[in-house]
Amino acid sequence: MADTQKTTVYLDADDYRRLKAIARARGRAPAELVREAVARYAASEAPPRRARSVAAGASRRGDLSERAEELLAGLKRR
């Protein structure tokens, strides 16, 4: 658990009892299950990552797709 942060989570009494029962059945600590659940939730809710190269050379022009043929023609070998 490198670089962990401590926090306090308040759970409904019934949820806490169920969490403890699951942890006991799996031979794990309730805190482990909470960390695992939070990690899964955070991963599923994270915004999609963009490739670093996207917009790396942004020209701030919106007509690139319309000018594609013209621009590619300039790349022809002579």
C-alpha positions, 0 to 999 in steps of 0.5 A, a space after each residue: 500500500 504505497 502512498 495511501 491516503 486515510 479517509 473515513 467512510 460512514 456506512 449504514 449499519 446493515 451495509 457494514 454488517 454485510 461488508 464484515 460478513 463478506 470480508 470474514 467469508 473471504 478471509 480479508 479485511 473490510 478495508 481491503 474490500 472497500 479499497 477494491 470497490 472504490 478502485 473498480 468504481 473509479 476506473 469505471 467512471 474515469 473519463 476516457 484518456 486521449 492519446 498524447 498525440 491528439 491535437 499535438 500539432 493543433 493549428 486551430 484551423 477547423 478546415 483540415 478535413 476539407 483541405 486534406 487532398 490539397 495538403 496531401 498533394 503537397 507531400 508528393 515526391 517530385 
